[in-house]
Amino acid sequence: MTHSNDPAKTPQAAASSRSLGVAVVDPIPIYRDGLSTLVQRTPGMHWAGYASNPHAALQLAEQTHPDVIVIDTGLDPHGHLTKMLMSADPALLVIMLLRETHRTPRFLSSALSLGAHAVVPRSAEGRRMVDAIRRAYLDRRYIDPALVPLAVPPSRSSSRGADTAQGRQPRMPLSRREYQVLQLVAEGLENAAIAKILYLSVETVRTHVKSILRKLSARDRTHAVTIAFRAGILITQPEDAPEHTSGQATPGLADNRTR
């Protein structure tokens, strides 16, 4: 066996020479476009795509397998999306973009405990975002300098206060596929349309809907959606999100049954 001291063959050098596929989950088109331009202009990175909501983010990850996914905390305030993405692909790096309302010690601690590899202010400049992506990939953990003062263990009393003010993170009782189905149910789609979008049979979708109703102790589809929003499993689009962008109208919940 031979050993090499060539620095170019160290794991860090090998990682830095690899082109990283970067994707973003953010509701604002101009922000997505800006990050796309930044990534495509940066050596060693390539653009893997974008999603404007959690359902589309799961599809994006399944289809393009990015190395890094940047998530706006406004679309994942409880970390459900982050946990599902990372459970589906343990090698995936998640970078959270903290909104101003989420810049608290408790939220930062929560983001890191969920497995986020980097936390950056949503207002970060381009060069800091590039640095965050690289550092997260090489070091597996990065906190933007502007957020470092927040990275302190909260006292027991302040933790209790934060629990009262923000509420404990709701548990995610649903599987990744059930979560996707429920999101589409919340958009008013019936089983046939959901099956077409997710490339499933209508019977499989019906089975998922029945499982969702059972897990949430819901009477029907509308009740399940109501429970999910109240529990934080589903979230409303952030205030600065654009209108529905999937190309479909968003009808009301026309069918409360499982079919």
Phi, psi and omega in degrees: 000135180249150179242144180240136175259011181295118182299336181291345182257007177287155180304321181294320179293321179296319180295318184290340180271355182270139178281123182267129175276121185244131176233164181225145172243104185205141183279349188260115182304318184293328177290316179298317180297320180296317179292322177301313179298317180299313182295316183291339178271354185260121177302140178087006178225151172220155186277127181255353176122184183217163172220149182253001179204165184300319179300312179296329179295319178295320177294318179301314181296321179294324188271325187248344179049061179292158174280325184228135174232127183259123187241127173288126183296341176295336179263353181215057186292339182252359176080007180299315181297315179303313182296319181291320179297317183285331176289328178284330181217090183301339181277351183290136176262130180248127175245124181263132175264106183282124170286163183302321181290345181257007182275073178229155178303320182294317181294319179298315178299319180295316180301317180290322180291334177287345178112004177302135182272341178207148177229126187223143174298144179296340180270008184299145176289163184303315183295327178288326177294316178299316179297320179297318179297314181294315182293322178296321181289320184279319187257348181067006177199128179209133174240126179303140181308327180292341183257352182304319179302338180278344186276061178235143179297122179291148177291163182298321181290321180290329177296318179296321179295321179293323178300318182291319184286318187255341184083149177289152180297129180292144178286145177263103182276350187263153173284170180302315182292322178296323178297317178297315180299315181297322178299320180286326173299319180295336177276359176092010182276144177271173188300321181297319179291320178297317179300320180293319181292319185266002180058047178238166172281156179298323179296321178295318177298317179299320178296318178297318180297317178299319179295321178298313180299320180293313184293327181265000183054046184258146179286321184204186185296316180297318179297320179298317179295318179300314179299318182296321177291318180295326182274355181083007177288319171253150179234153172283152177299142177305158184302328182264017178283148177284176176292170183309130188241015183278355181092355179246152172290162179247088182288171176287177179283095188278339186227115182270355181272178182274356179259000000 
